[in-house]
Amino acid sequence: MPFGPTPSIGLLSFAIIKVAGYSLFGHELNKSFKTNKPRPFVFGVTRTALGVAVGALAVLFFTKTPKADLTTFLILLVPFRLGEWTSIIWFFYRPTKAYRRTSLKMTILGILWSFALDIPVIASLLIIPGGLWIC
């Protein structure tokens, strides 16, 4: 969902931060699962697209809650992100031998990484005149 007068700059900022961050995490996932597939950039783009789709649902869900503030939104994001990370790690890494022993740890780290990537995305709201995309 766009915020700000010209959301295209905000969307570009959002996409660059998330794709780069998730690509970096994809590289770490490949090391943890001892594989060279998927390519980190493919993982980053896929994870970002999943986040936009699920994020839109989270925003719709959030707008229906009576206590609508940022803290509540961030707390409600946890189960959404749990589903995202569980699904994407299962999709890309279930064929690996390390999947069973590594997937839970990497899912938790992925959730934390998503929140860490939100910091520069939210900071861009204050810096970029085009605003920000939240998803």
TILO-148083 format. One line per 4 residues: number of its first residue (from 0); for each residue x, y, z of C-alpha. Coordinates in Angstrom, 2 decimals. Each point is the difference from the previous one (the first is absolute). Layout:
N
NUM) X,Y,Z  ...
//
This chain:
135
0) 0.00,0.00,0.00  1.50,3.34,-1.00  0.60,2.84,2.42  1.23,3.38,-1.13
4) -0.63,2.32,-2.94  1.75,-2.04,-2.73  0.09,-3.68,0.94  2.20,-1.06,-2.94
8) 3.20,1.18,1.74  -1.13,-1.67,3.22  -0.78,-3.22,-1.86  3.43,0.03,-1.61
12) 1.66,0.54,3.38  -2.07,-2.79,1.54  0.84,-2.41,-2.84  3.74,0.73,0.02
16) 0.31,-0.40,3.77  -2.09,-3.17,0.19  1.39,-1.75,-3.10  3.59,0.77,1.01
20) -0.59,-1.07,3.61  -1.84,-3.19,-0.90  2.61,-0.85,-2.66  2.70,0.31,2.66
24) -2.02,-2.24,2.30  -0.52,-2.45,-2.88  3.79,-0.24,-0.31  0.20,-0.84,3.72
28) -2.80,-2.55,-0.38  1.91,-1.71,-2.80  3.03,-0.27,2.28  -2.10,-1.31,2.90
32) -1.76,-2.57,-2.16  3.25,-0.86,-1.83  -1.36,0.62,-3.47  0.53,2.43,-2.86
36) -3.67,0.16,-1.02  -1.95,2.21,-0.18  2.03,2.93,-1.16  -0.11,2.60,2.77
40) -1.49,2.67,-2.28  -2.83,-2.34,-1.05  -0.65,-0.73,3.67  0.03,3.74,0.80
44) -2.46,0.92,-2.74  -2.30,-2.91,0.89  0.08,0.82,3.72  -0.72,3.67,-0.72
48) -2.96,-0.88,-2.25  -1.37,-2.35,2.65  0.43,2.74,2.60  -1.91,2.52,-2.11
52) -2.89,-2.43,-0.52  -0.20,-1.12,3.63  0.70,3.53,1.20  -3.05,1.26,-1.86
56) -2.08,-2.63,1.81  1.57,0.98,3.32  -0.91,3.66,-0.60  -3.60,-1.00,-0.80
60) -0.13,-2.12,3.14  1.60,2.78,2.04  -2.52,2.62,-1.12  -2.77,-2.21,1.44
64) 1.54,-0.10,3.48  -1.45,2.45,2.54  3.37,1.05,1.47  1.84,1.18,-3.11
68) 3.49,1.24,0.91  3.52,-0.81,-1.17  0.82,-2.28,2.93  -3.12,-2.09,-0.61
72) 0.81,-0.17,-3.71  3.55,-1.25,0.69  -1.27,-2.62,2.43  -2.60,-1.16,-2.52
76) 2.73,-0.29,-2.64  1.73,-2.81,1.92  -2.45,-2.79,-0.96  -0.16,1.28,-3.58
80) 3.79,-0.06,-0.26  0.13,-3.41,1.65  -2.20,-1.28,-2.79  2.05,1.77,-2.68
84) 3.35,-1.27,1.21  -1.22,-3.53,0.70  -1.50,-0.19,-3.49  2.90,1.46,-1.94
88) 2.63,-2.06,1.81  -2.10,-3.13,-0.57  -0.44,0.88,-3.69  3.67,0.63,-0.72
92) 1.88,-2.19,2.48  -2.09,-3.08,0.87  1.96,-2.25,-2.42  3.26,0.69,1.87
96) 1.41,-2.40,2.58  0.31,2.80,2.56  -3.67,1.05,-0.23  -1.31,-1.74,3.13
100) 2.71,1.19,2.35  0.44,3.50,-1.44  -3.44,1.23,-1.09  -1.36,1.12,3.40
104) 3.13,1.98,0.85  0.07,1.68,-3.41  -3.73,0.76,0.17  0.49,1.85,3.28
108) 3.03,1.84,-1.36  -2.00,0.88,-3.12  -2.78,1.55,2.08  2.56,2.06,1.92
112) 1.68,0.98,-3.28  -3.34,1.20,-1.42  -0.48,2.28,2.98  3.61,1.22,-0.30
116) -0.63,0.88,-3.65  -3.08,1.96,1.04  2.23,2.49,1.83  1.56,1.51,-3.15
120) -3.32,-0.28,-1.83  -1.75,2.01,2.73  2.95,2.40,0.20  -0.42,0.67,-3.72
124) -3.40,1.50,0.84  1.85,2.78,1.76  2.66,0.47,-2.70  -1.58,-0.66,-3.41
128) -2.47,2.64,-1.19  -2.03,-2.65,-1.86  -0.98,-1.74,3.19  0.00,-3.69,0.73
132) -1.73,-3.25,-0.80  -1.16,-2.16,2.89  -0.58,-3.67,-0.67
//
